[in-house]
């Protein structure tokens, strides 16, 4: 378990728990639609989820041709606009999203587990092939500031002897963790300065594990704990004490 601080004003704008699966061939969209029946009061809004597929036609004598994209439904989204949360039941998996305000991991993971068990009953996946946690943080840094490293330790490095002002950036890092068989994709960017003179830094941490779970589906939740610790290590070891003061 992590012993990191739970901040009263945490910068989390969205938390996402995702499980990718392989379903039996007989499971269809009509069956997934029944996922809504027991959760209608909590997630009243229902909408079809559409996936897009693009393809190319390649010929030895001609340039590649992009064929028209295909749109097809692959599941459903069920929304609670009051509580800012969404659950997805798809032909390729399950996702639970919680938008701001995010309370804590216990509350988030307990509801995700409850909804996942409902998905298990309806979709009866043959196996799980991938699990992921994604946390999108918005850290509003007050200006003027000397440098980003006063607040976050992993930032773009500008070569010396060229102008050091930075109007915008996008940076992405892919960091494997062999100890738990997981990978983190860390994305950072900045948004326009706010009216109250703050620079919103988007700190997006996506941790995932590609593994097959067949008869040991309960083990998934133990691995989610490992993913959460990995995510927390990245976040808390990337920010400074000055940043922590912004969340109190």
Residue pairs with C-beta under 8 A, 6 or more apart in sequence:
1 225
1 229
2 228
2 229
2 232
4 232
4 236
5 244
6 104
7 244
7 247
7 248
8 247
8 248
9 246
9 247
9 248
10 102
10 137
10 247
11 137
11 138
11 139
11 140
11 203
11 246
11 247
12 100
12 102
12 135
12 136
12 137
13 99
13 100
13 136
13 137
13 138
14 97
14 98
14 99
14 100
14 102
14 134
14 135
14 136
15 97
15 98
15 102
15 108
15 133
15 134
15 135
15 136
16 95
16 96
16 97
16 98
16 132
16 133
16 134
16 135
16 136
17 95
17 96
17 108
17 109
17 112
17 132
17 133
17 224
18 93
18 94
18 95
18 130
18 131
18 132
18 133
18 134
18 208
19 93
19 94
19 95
19 116
19 128
19 130
19 131
19 132
19 220
20 92
20 93
20 128
20 129
20 130
20 131
20 132
21 92
21 93
21 94
21 123
21 125
21 126
21 127
21 128
21 129
22 125
22 126
22 127
22 129
23 91
23 92
23 123
23 124
23 125
23 126
24 124
24 125
24 126
27 91
27 123
27 124
29 73
29 75
29 76
29 91
31 122
31 123
32 75
32 76
32 89
32 90
32 91
32 122
32 123
33 76
34 122
35 76
35 78
35 89
35 118
35 119
35 122
36 43
36 46
36 76
36 78
38 118
39 78
39 87
39 115
39 118
42 80
42 83
43 78
43 79
43 80
43 85
43 86
43 87
44 79
44 80
45 78
45 79
45 80
45 81
46 76
46 77
46 78
46 79
47 76
47 77
47 79
48 73
48 75
48 76
48 77
49 73
49 74
49 75
49 76
49 77
49 88
49 90
50 71
50 72
50 73
50 74
51 71
51 72
51 73
51 74
52 69
52 70
52 71
53 69
53 70
53 72
54 66
54 67
54 69
54 70
55 66
55 67
55 70
56 64
56 65
56 66
56 67
57 64
57 65
57 67
58 64
59 65
74 90
74 91
74 92
75 88
75 89
75 90
75 91
75 92
76 88
76 89
76 90
77 86
77 87
77 88
78 86
78 87
78 88
78 89
79 85
79 86
80 86
84 98
84 99
84 100
84 101
85 96
85 97
85 98
85 99
85 111
86 95
86 96
86 97
86 99
87 94
87 95
87 96
87 97
87 115
88 94
88 95
88 96
88 97
89 119
89 122
89 123
93 130
94 115
94 116
94 119
94 123
96 108
96 111
96 112
96 115
96 116
98 108
98 111
102 108
105 228
109 221
109 224
109 228
113 221
120 217
125 217
126 214
127 212
127 213
127 214
128 211
128 212
128 213
128 214
128 217
128 220
129 210
129 211
129 212
130 208
130 209
130 210
130 211
131 208
131 209
131 211
131 220
131 223
131 224
131 227
132 206
132 207
132 208
132 209
132 227
133 206
133 207
133 208
133 224
133 227
133 228
133 231
134 204
134 205
134 206
134 207
135 204
135 205
135 231
135 235
136 202
136 203
136 204
136 205
137 202
137 203
137 204
137 205
137 235
138 191
138 200
138 201
138 202
138 203
139 151
139 152
139 200
139 201
139 203
139 239
139 243
139 246
140 194
140 198
140 199
140 200
140 201
140 246
141 148
141 151
141 198
141 199
141 200
141 201
141 243
141 246
142 197
142 198
142 246
143 193
143 197
143 198
143 199
145 151
145 199
148 155
148 166
148 201
149 155
149 240
150 240
150 242
151 201
151 239
151 240
151 242
151 243
151 246
152 188
152 201
152 203
152 238
152 239
152 240
152 243
153 237
153 238
153 239
153 240
154 173
154 186
154 188
154 238
155 171
155 188
156 166
156 169
156 171
158 164
158 166
168 189
168 190
169 188
169 189
169 190
170 187
170 188
170 189
171 187
171 188
171 189
172 185
172 186
172 187
172 188
173 184
173 185
173 186
174 183
174 184
174 185
174 186
175 183
175 184
175 186
175 234
176 182
176 183
176 184
177 183
177 184
177 230
180 209
180 223
180 226
180 227
180 230
181 209
181 211
182 207
182 208
182 209
182 226
182 227
182 230
183 207
183 208
183 209
184 205
184 206
184 207
184 230
184 231
184 234
185 205
185 206
185 207
185 208
186 203
186 204
186 205
186 206
186 234
187 202
187 204
187 206
188 201
188 202
188 203
188 204
189 201
189 202
190 199
190 200
190 201
190 202
191 199
191 200
191 202
192 200
193 199
194 200
203 235
203 238
205 231
205 234
205 235
207 227
207 230
207 231
207 234
208 227
209 223
209 226
209 227
211 223
213 219
213 220
